[in-house]
Structures are given as C-alpha cells and as structure tokens.
Amino acid sequence: MALPAAVFRLVIVPGVTVSKWGRVWSERLPETELQVVTVEAAQAGTALAADADAGLVRLPLDRDVFDAIPLYTETTVAVVPRDHLLTAADELTVADLADETLLRPLDDVLSWRPGDDESDGGSDRPATTADAIALIPAGVGILVLPQSIARLHQRRDLTSRVVTDAPVSTVALAWRKDGYTDLVEEMIGIVRGRTAHSTRGRTTPPPPTATARTSQPKPASGRAGRFGTGRGATGRAGTGRDGTGRSGTGKPPRKRGR
C-alpha cells in the first residue's frame, strides 16, 4: 500500500499571488503537495505558529518567533468613485486627501503614523475592507490600501490612483524559528529565483558536469605535437621531419635497405 504524499502547508494573506511559485514547486517537488491556505492578514501570525510550514504574509511579524525574508513592497492606492475629482490626477499624495473622509477598516494592513485620525477611536470604522469598499460609491469616504487588495475588490463604479507617499505594505516569506526544514529551504530558493541545480542550502553538491571534468589543461608533452614546435628531452627546438628530409636532431636520415 502506497504511503500518502508529503504535504507542505503554506499560509498566504489576501492580495498575495502564489501561482507562479506554486508551479515551480510542483515541477521540482512533485512528490510533496503544496497546500495553500488563505487567512486574514491579522490571523497570519497565529496560523503560521499553529500548523503551517511557512507563509507569504505581510510585515511586521514577531521576529522573536519568526524568521522572514522580505520579498517586495506594494504600491499603495486610493480607491475612489469613478467620477471623483481626485481622478483628474494620475498620482496623488497624502496631502491631496486632506479634505476627504478616510475609511479605516479594522482589517487595515497599512501602518499609519501615530496621531492619524481613526474615525472616532475606531467605533465607526468598517469591520472589513469589503464593508469599506461598499461605502465608497455612496460618497461616505475613500479607502487607501495596497494595490493587490484593491484589485481583489474591483467594481465598475470605482477606480484607484497611486498615493506616492502613503504608508506601504511589505510581503515576506516567513517561518517559525524552530520550524526550519529542508522543504522551507526549497521554498526560499523558489521565491528567490534560484535554479533547480543550485547548491544553496543543499547538503550534497551535484555531480560535476562533463565540462567541469574536462576543463583542466593537459600537461605539456615532452615531444612536439603533429603540428607543434615543442622541445625534446635535450631542450633543443625540434621541428620533426620537414621538406629537407632531415630529422629534428640535425642528422641525416639513415638509409634503409631495399
């Protein structure tokens, strides 16, 4: 009876796309199932600590518990009604939003500076990003969030503009400090773009290639090659036989009997 295939459990948060890395994993480790589990950003640490092997999550994390490799920082956008005055500009700044009501859902993943308005201490804050999105067409306010999350909630009556100086969100590959394994190293190699033959993190290097085995130069021969001008054992230059019929020693050739 065949044993069940091994499983690598990978936690991801909304907005993170893992399809490309998942395909590479399937090609390199077909015997190990990549099980992707989506959790809310606020629950990523709990899920990662509980029963996941690694996660593609948003920083910050508790670095006393987790190790992490930052992968990329997302563009931040403001989601507004399609006919809003802010759409006249291609890009915005936080100052451009000063006269707008900024919706701050409780699952907001951006780290705003202390002292920023949080809509009456949070009592009137939407519970989720989806709830906040639903309020925008009615003119209740606008929403600032990572671009990938904005794409998850696209609507025909809404559009977005990049906010160049707004807080940003960084996505990282993370794992428990006490949960590092060879499979975690394989995932690190995949997200960092290492080739399948990379020796980084492997305990046994791959065998040398044919090119490596033949790349060492051959020692010089004591005799001249067929077309060479090498030196003989006496150190004198020899030319082999030439058009004069003389050998490389300077003596005439010995006549052979018939």
Secondary structure by P-SEA (a helix, b strand, c coil): ccccbbbbbbbbccccccaaaaaaaaaacccccbbbbbbcccaaaaaaaccccccccccccccccbbbbbcbbbbbbbbcccccccccccccccccccccccccccccccccccccccccccccccccaaaaaaacccccccccccaaaaaaaccccbbbbbbcccbbbbbbbccccccccaaaaaaaaaaacccccccccccccccccccccccccccccccccccccccccccccccccccccccccccccccccc
